[in-house]
Amino acid sequence: MNTFVRRAALGCVLGAAVLMACGTPEAPRATAPGSAAPPSRPPTLAPGPGGLTPVFRRAGRAHGKVVALTFDADMTAGQGARAAAGERFDNPRLIRTLRRLEVPATVFMTGRWAEEYPRQARAIGRDPLFEVANHSYSHHAFTEDCYGLPRLPVARMRADVERAFAAFRRAGVARPMPYFRFPGGCYDRRALRALGATGVTAVQWDVVSGDAFATDARAVVAEVLGGVRPGSVVVMHCTRSAAPVTERALRTIVPELRERGYRFVKVSELI
């Protein structure tokens, strides 16, 4: 795995260690007058050779100056005791900022997180500004040697993804998208083959925000603004404890990218 991917994956794994989550209960907002209705079937990429799960990283320039901000809401299968003890890692201010600035976003959520915070999962999933996608149920690794994450056996990979979708439905997420982000960003051909029957498109990224455990919002801003290109997918996080400066960075990133002529979209618009 190259340095870029390792750096991105490390941010995801570090965030998982402290229960990365986002959201706050809020009444669903109505679709703005004149806005397009969501498609009846979310767009996906065609399966790869031999039925391998397709992988999407960024869109081509034909889409124009658009960028997708994505946020990982991580909670591993083994962090229930910490949550039961009262530890909270959501970031309602970040979600409120996205709403205030009217920034569409895709939230990659673990099923375990949706079980722990069903009201928040439902609020995000029913807000047309956002879409919820699958980040596994357990946040266990789908490959060997994935930054210390417990490894999920190949025989259980499909069930883990399907269990997450079931958790979304129980939480009341109206329309989870058929997109999947590998925990830690780690995958190989065995993992892609194991998930082929689920019909998901794996979504990676081409811009790493560097927000995991960052203490300087300006550094996060510089990483994003320096990396975004037309069609980019940016990986970020939404937790007060592990990514404390993300919301502050967004308040600079969003107006600056708009000043450069960029339009924010959800992943479904790029695929």
N, C-alpha and C positions, 0 to 999 in steps of 0.2 A: 504494500500500500504506500503511495507516495506521501510526501510530507504534507501536502495540502489536505489530502483526505484524512490523514492522521490527526492533523490539527482540528479539523472540523469534527471528527468523531470524538476526540478527546473532550471538546466542549460539550457534546451531547452526553457523554458518560459522566463527566463531572457534575453536570446538572442533575442527572438521575440520582447521584449519591445523596443529594439533598432535597429530593422530591420536587422536581420542577413542575409547576402547575400554574394555571391561569384562569381568570374568569371571576365573575361575580354575578349573582342573580339579578336579572333585569327583565322587565317585561319585553316580549318580542316586539320589534318595530315593524311597522308596515312597509311594504315595498313602495318606494317613491313613485309618485304618478309618472307614467311615461317610461318607467324603467322596464327592461326586458324581463319576461318571466323566465325562471330557471328552466333549462332544458329537461325534457321528460327523462332522458337517459344521459347521465354525466359522461362527458367524453373520456375515453381511455386510449392508450396506445395499443396497437395490434400485438398479440403475443409474439415473442421472438422465436427463433428456430427451435424445433423440438418442443414447443409449448412453454419455453422459458418465460418467466415474468418479465415484461418490458421495463426498462429503466429510463426515467426522464430526469434530465439535469437542468436544462434551460431551453427556452424557445429560440427560434431563429429570428433574424432581423426583420423578417417579413411581418412580424407582429407589431413592429414599430417600437416606440419608446415606452415600453411597459415593463413593470417589475412586480414580482410577487414576493411579499413579505410572509414568511412562514414562522410559526412559533411552536416549539415542542413543549407539550404538557406531560412531563414524565413523572410517573410514580411506579416504582418497581413492586413486584409481587410480595416482597419481604418488608415493606415499609409501613405496614398497617399499624404496628405497635407504636411507632413514632406519631402517626396521625391520631391514634387513640389517646396518646398522652397529651394531646393538644397542640402539637406542632403544626403550623400552617405555613404554606409556601405559595399561596396564590398571589396574584398581583392585580387587584381590581383597578388600581390607578392606571396601569398600562392599558387594560381593556377599555376603560373610560376614555383614555386619550385617543385610542384608535377610533372609538365612536365619535368623539368630539371632532376629530380631524377628518372623519368620514373616509377612513382607510380600510378597504377590503383586506382580509387576511385569511390564511388557511392555518388552522390549529391542528397539529398532529398530536393526538391524545392517546394515552394508554388506556386500556380497558380498566385496569386497576384504579386509575385516577377517576374515571367516570363513575365507578362504584363508590368511591370515597366521597365524591362531590357531585352527586347527580343533579342538584339544582343548578350548579354552575355549568355543568356539561349541557344541560337542557337549554339554559339561557343563551349560551354561545351557539348551539346547534340550531336554535329557532330564530336567531337574528340573521336576516338576509345579508348583512354586511360580512358575515363570516361563513366558513364551511369547516366541518369537522372531518378529519381524516384519521386513518389508523396508524398507530405507532406501536402496535403489538399489545397484547394483554399484560405480559409480565415484564417487559423491557429486559429480557434476557437476550444474550447474543445469538445471532444466527450463523456465526462462524466461530472457529477456534481463535484464540488469541485476540480478543476484542476488548482490550483495555481493562481486563479484570472482571468483566461482566460474567455472571454464570452462563454457561453454554446451554442452549436449548437443543435437545436431540432433534435430528432431522425428522424423525417420525412424528414429532409433536409440533412442528412449525406451522402447518396448516391449521391445526386445531387452536393454536395460540392466537392466530390472526382472527379466526372465526369467533373465538371467545370474546375478543375485543369488540367486534361488531355486535355481538349479543348484549354486551354490557352497555353499549351506546343505546340500543333499542330500549333496554330496561330503564335507562336514565331518562328517556324521552327525547333523545336527539332525533329530530324529525327526519333528517335525510343525510346520514353519514355518506361521505364520498368514497368511491372505490379506489382510493389512493393509499399507499403504504410507505412508511419511512422506517428503514431498518434501524434498530437500536444501535447507537454508536456509528451509524453509517456503514456498518460492516456487512458484506454479503459476498457470496461466491456462486458458482454455477449450481451447486447442490441446493442452496437456499432458493435461488431463482426457480429451479425445477420444482421444489417442494411447494411453492406458492402458486404455481401455474394454474392450478384448478380453482383458485379463489377468484380469479378474474381481476385482480388488482393491478394497477400500475405502480411500480416502485418510484418514489420521488426523492431524488437527492437534492443537490444544490450546486451552485457555482460561486456563491459569495458567502464567506464566513464572517459573521459580525464580530466574533471575538468577545461576545458579551458575557460568557460564562465566567463568573468570579471577577469580572473586570471592576475596577474601582474608579476608572477615569472615563467618563462619558465621551470625552473628546476623542479618545482612542477608538472607541466603538464607531463613532461618527466617521472618523477617517478611514477605517476598514471598509465600511459599507460604501461610502461615497467614492472611494478609490477603486472599488471592485465592480460596482454595478455597470452593466452593459444592457442594451436593449434585449429584453427577454430573460433577464436574470431571475434566479430564485435565491433569496437570501434566507439563511437559517439563523434564527434568533430564539430567545427563550423568554419565558414569562413567569418569573418567580422573584419575590423580593429578596430572598436569602442568597440564592446562587447567581442571580443576575440583577444586582441592585440598581444599576445605572441604565438599564435598557429603556425604561420609560423616558428618562431624561434625554437619552440619545435620540429617541424617536422624535422628540419635539424639535430637533434640529434637522434630522435626516429627511423627514417628510416634506417640510417646506422647501428645503434645498433641492431635493429631487424634482419637486413640482416646478421649481424655478428653472430647472434644466430641461423642462418639457416632458418629464416622465409622468405616466399615469399608473396608479396602483391597481392591481388585479388579483383575483384569487388564482390558485393553481389551475383550476378547471378552465379558466379562460386561456391559459397558455397551452394546454394540451389539445 
